[in-house]
Amino acid sequence: MNWKKFWRQVHYWLSLAIFLPAGVIFVAGGFLMLKKEIEWIQPGTERGQVEAQLPEASFEAMLAAARQHPEAGIAEWSDIDRIDLRVDKGMAKLRANSGWEVQVDTKTAEVLKVAYRRSDLIESIHDGSFFSDEVKLYLFLPTGILLVVMWGTGIYLFLLPRMRKKKKPRPATNV
């Protein structure tokens, strides 16, 4: 059996099989790598008044401040997906189910920033859960596994000619 030909065929056919899902993973991953640098992907973090370790503003006051921005779609606690408390920056990020983020000062409950957060959507596209749990588990997970196989076959195909060159005896040269 010709191993070089076998691994070349494996590499070739796997690249065709994972072409589209791997492309989606690569492009979304590129956006995720830039999420801290590009405000459009993920809003930058503002600084509130940092004087105490514990927030002075109550959660109710933060919710009331977030309600003042209708674009976020926050009317009650069930409209909030999560709260990211940044004690060292004196602020809390209230992430709405709508994808909007309201950053609130933890001392004064003043709104520091309101912006749409796309990084969570891009992350769900990157891992396949945006499409469905089945796509995530039965298409994107195998694609990741096959990418590791392709990485291995690619290294083998790259190193094979170099290993063969080392095995061949060199003709003696007269100087």
N, C-alpha and C positions, 0 to 999 in steps of 0.2 A: 504494500500500500504506500502510495506517495503522500506523506504527511503534509508536505508543503502545499500540494494541490488541495488536499482535504481541508486544511485550515483556511486557505484562501477562499474556498467555496463557503465554508461556515461564515467567515467574515462578510463575504459578499451578500449572502442571502439574509443574514441577520440585519445588515444595514438597510435592506429594502423593507424588512418586516417592521422595523422600529422607526422608520423615516419620519412619519408624521408625529407620533407621540413624543419622540425625542426632540423634535423641533420645537414643540410646544413647551417642553420642560426647559430647553436651553434658553428660549426667548424670555419666558417668565422668570427664570433664574437670573438672567441678566438684569431685568428690571429690579428684582429683589436685592441684588447686589448694590444697586444704586439708590435704594430707598432713603437712605440718610442724606444723600447729596441732592436729590431732586424733590423739591417741595410738592410737586404734582402727585407723586407716588405716596408719600407719607408726610404729613405736616410736621414742620420743625417744632421742637419743644421750647416753649417760652419759659421764662423764669418769673416766679412770683416773689413775694416778700418772704425771705427765709430768716426767721428769728427764733422759732421754736421747732423742736423735733415733731411734736404732735400738731396736727391741723387745728387751728382755732375756729375756722368756719365749720358749721355743722353740715352733714350730708344733705339735710333739707335745704339749707341755704344754697349749696352748690346746685341742687336740683332746680331750685327757683331761678337761679342765674341761667342755667341751661335752657329753661323754658322760654326765656326772653328771645331766643333765636329759633324762629319757626322752621327754618331750613333744616335744622337738625332733627326735627320731628320728635322731640322729647316733651311728653306731657306728664308722664308718670314713671315710676321706677321700672315698670315692665318694658319700657321703651329703651332702657339702657342695657347693652350687652355686657359691659364690664367697666369697672373703674380702675384706672392705673394711677396709683398714688405715688408721686415722686417727692418724697420728703426732702431730699437734698436740694430740690429745685423749688420747693414751696408751691407746688401745683398738683392738680389732679386732672387726669384725662378722662372725661366721661365719653365713652364710645357708645353711640346710639346704634340700634339695630338697623337703622337706615344707611349706615356707613359713615355718617358724619361724626366728627370728634369736636368736643367742646372742652377747652382747657381753662380751668378755673383756679384762681389764686386760693390757696388753702388758708390764708390768713383773713382776707377780706371778702371772699366769695365773688370777686370781680372776674368777669370773663376776660381771659387773656387772648384767646384765639378761637375761631370757629372755622373749620376747614373739612373738606371731604377727604376721607382716608381710603386710598385705593390699594394699599399694600396687602390688606387682608384678602381682597378679591384676587389680586395677582397671585398670592400664596395658594389660594384654593385652586386656581388654574394650574399652577406649578405642580401641585401634588395630585391633581385629577379629581379632587372632591367637588369641584365646581360642576363637573358634568354629572357625576353620580358616584355613590360608594362602589358600585360594581366596576365602573370605569377606573376608579382609583385602584382597586384591588386586583382586577383582572386584566388591565391594560397598562397602567402606569407602573405598577410594581414589577410585573414581568419585564417591561421595557428597561427599568433600572437594572435588573438582574442581567438582562441580555447585553446592556452596555458594559457591564463588568466583564462578561465573556468576550465581547468585541475588543475591549481594552487588552485582555490577555492574548487573544489571537493576533492583534495588531503588534504587540510587543514581540511575540514569537516570529511573526513574519518580518519584522524589522531586524531582529537579531540573527535570524537564520543565515543570511548570506555572510554576515560578519563572522559567525562561528565556523562556517565552512571555509572561509579564507584562512583562518588560523589553523585548521586541521591539515590543509594542503601543504606538502613539503615545498619549501622554497628552493629553487635551483641555486647551486653554488655559483658565486660570482668571483671571477678572477680580477683582482685589482692590481 
